[in-house]
């Protein structure tokens, strides 16, 4: 049997993904949708039949979003700027984590006797894996699950966005502290100052390689997370 509240929750999450719809717009449409379902139930339709008819009359989420986008043009651009800011903070957070992971892996490799070019390879590989892990966490397939529905619903409201930015900023400062202070200190204590200086030389070569790879990583991320991919993942 159809769970009406769950169906409406999924419908809301679908609209929350569309940048043209504000939370207040979705609340208003939900009220109309529930009223329509009740009116159709009064005509002896089942709850599932009433839901299908009411949802069809309202229109699909993409069409509804386009209509609201015409009215909420300013809100659309504010939404885009917000998510660009979140993406920038998330990138810097990931970069800090990648640098910390790289130094940790290089330290372990140096303790294992690896030197020179091998350490550079370890450094670049660790950074690639860190960015790959971040990409996996943002994968459309994951965001389309129950977690994704709750995420889209929460970030459609001001308190949800405040919590999201606050969490990213807190993690950003924590990752920066670990990257700049904790990881280098532990590395020096583990391998000694002279070995750490040699590792820094290998890290310089790795940084050159990483500077060439990073644009490719970012381009791949943009392509992978393009809205058309989200739609495909939801099919």
Secondary structure, DSSP 8 states (H G I E B T S, - for coil): ---HHHHHHHHHHHHHTSTT--HHHHHHHHHHHHHHHHHHHTTT--HHHHHHHHHHHH--HHHHHHHHHHH-HHHHHHHHHHHHHHHHHHHHHHHHHHHHHHHHHHHHHHHTT--THHHHHHHHHHHHHHHHHHHHHT-HHHHTSHHHHHHHHHHTSHHHHHHHHHHHHHHHHHHHHIIIIIHHHHHHHHH-HHHHHHHHHHHHHHHHHHHHHHHHHHHHHHHHT-HHHHHHHH-
